[in-house]
Amino acid sequence: MKATRLVPLVLVAATLAAVCDDSSRRPVGALPKRGASDDTNSVARKVGEIQDLHAPESVKYDSAQDVFFISNIQGVGSARDNHGFIVRVSAAEYGRLSMFAESGKNGVELNAPKGMALQGDTLWVADIDVLRGFDRRSGATVATVDFRGHDAVMLNDVALGPDSALYITDTGIIMSPKGVIHAGGDKIFRMHGRAIETVPTSPAIGWPNGITWDPRAKRWLVVTFDPFASELTTMAHGNPVRAKLGSGIGRFDGVEVMSDGRILVSAWSDSSIHAFADGKDQKIIRHLSQPADIGLDTRRNRLAIPLVMMDRVQFWEIAPRSETGRR
């Protein structure tokens, strides 16, 4: 991943505005059908893209402000280099963006920011082995919670639970210049206030990555980043027993739930976005380079897909199930 410093924001904004597609324009870049099993053209269409980011890893939609937050590593995923930053992008007009929190400025420290969650007025961000909180409107730092005393290796994704606590995955990996090293210690943390505990899972979970609460089905959804046999699993709240809902050939990353019940999962190993529903697995978007922690615009049914190694985020509109034959 790139280790260069952030170019001045005015140049970033000018560059991005030149390449972003406004939602009022004709959608661009929809892939042609490549066979009966590829439903990309009928299920999803590309409606915009932001380029010239710096290793964007996670996207979080804030419905109250109608914006996306995009965390950027800008370096190696386990490096404590204070190079990270977060931008805020209008969900209605992708050319409108601004710096939200930038490492080294206004007291902000961000090394390799990844998954994010909203809790009240705070945007929480996983940053290697600490959790950092920012005011969701001003971007001011409001909290830093250290997980090193709990043997954290790689805090990856964050989700707000039905009990108002935060749940944080630890994938147990080291992201080095030579590649991903699985150091172990895979777990899920629960943070209530500032109290931290480990959530029991049975069987024990390996490589946990994306996590989200499914309010429709009242269950937890967790995907695993195992390089050879990734899983989408579910747990009832307060129940450690895990059940498998789906699997893949490796490296599931982000997970989101649509209002119609479809579970969207990004997968590195097959460069796709999967939609799991009714016991079936459908690849609705293909040919993506290492899609990371996705974000869902719940107003417009649009999925934001960070492409870490390509330094860009793509936006895809997902058709309602009624228009896709409820596969």
C-alpha positions, 0 to 999 in steps of 0.5 A, a space after each residue: 500500500 502507498 505510504 506517501 503523505 496526503 496531498 493538499 485537500 484543495 487538490 484532492 477535491 479538485 481531482 475528485 470532483 472531476 471524476 465523480 458522477 453526480 447521481 443525476 447523470 446517466 449511470 456509468 460503467 455497468 458491466 456487460 453480462 458475461 453469462 447466465 450466472 452473472 446478473 450484474 447488469 440486472 441487479 446492480 449498476 455503477 452510478 459513481 466513483 471517487 478516485 485519488 484516495 489513499 488505500 480506502 479501507 472502510 465506508 460508513 453511511 450516516 443517514 442523519 447527515 446523508 453522508 459517507 465517511 471513508 477511512 484511508 490507511 495511506 500506508 501499511 495496515 499495521 504501521 503506526 505512522 500517523 498517516 491515516 485520514 477520514 473524508 466525508 462525502 455527500 451521498 447525494 453528490 459524490 463530488 462534494 467532499 471534505 476532510 473530516 479528520 486528518 492525522 497530525 492536524 488538530 490533535 488527530 492521531 490516525 495510523 491505519 483506520 479501518 472499520 467504523 460505527 456511529 454511536 450517538 454523536 460519535 463516529 468510532 474508528 478501529 485503528 490497529 489496537 485502539 478505538 478512536 472516537 470523533 464528533 460525527 459533525 465537527 470531526 473533533 477527537 472525543 475519545 481514545 480507548 486502548 485495547 493493547 491490555 486486552 491483547 488486541 492484534 488488528 481491530 478491524 470492524 466496529 458495529 453498534 449492538 442492540 444493547 447500545 454497546 460497541 462490538 469490535 472484531 480482531 482479525 488477528 493479522 499483521 498487515 506488513 509490507 511483505 503481506 498478511 501474517 496471521 498472528 492469532 488471537 482472533 476474537 470479538 470484543 464488546 465495549 460498553 462505556 469504557 469496559 471491554 470484554 471478549 465475546 464468547 463464540 462456539 465454535 471459536 471464530 477464526 479471522 473475524 472481519 466484517 460485523 453488523 447487527 441485523 435488526 430485521 432478523 435480530 441477529 449478529 452477522 460476522 464474516 471471516 477473512 480466512 484466505 481459503 475458506 471464508 464464512 458468513 456466520 450468524 449468532 443470536 444476541 447473547 448466545 455464543 453459538 454460531 451458525 453458518 449462512 454461507 461460505 466462499 473461496 476466501 477473504 470475506 471482508 465487509 457485510 451489510 444488510 438491506 431492508 429486504 433482507 439480502 445480506 451483502 458481502 465483499 470478497 477479495 478472493 473472487 473479486 465480487 460482491 455477494 448477495 445472500 438470501 433464501 439460502 442462495 448466494 448470488 454474485 451481483 457485482 464482479 471484477 472488483 479489485 480487493 473490495 474491502 469494508 462496504 457501506 450502504 446508503 439506505 436512502 437510495 439502495 446504493 452500495 459504496 465499495 472501497 477498492 484499497 489497492 486502486 485508491 478509489 471508492 465505487 458506488 453501485 445502485 442495487 435493484 429491489 428484489 421485486 425487480 430481480 425475480 426475488 432470486 
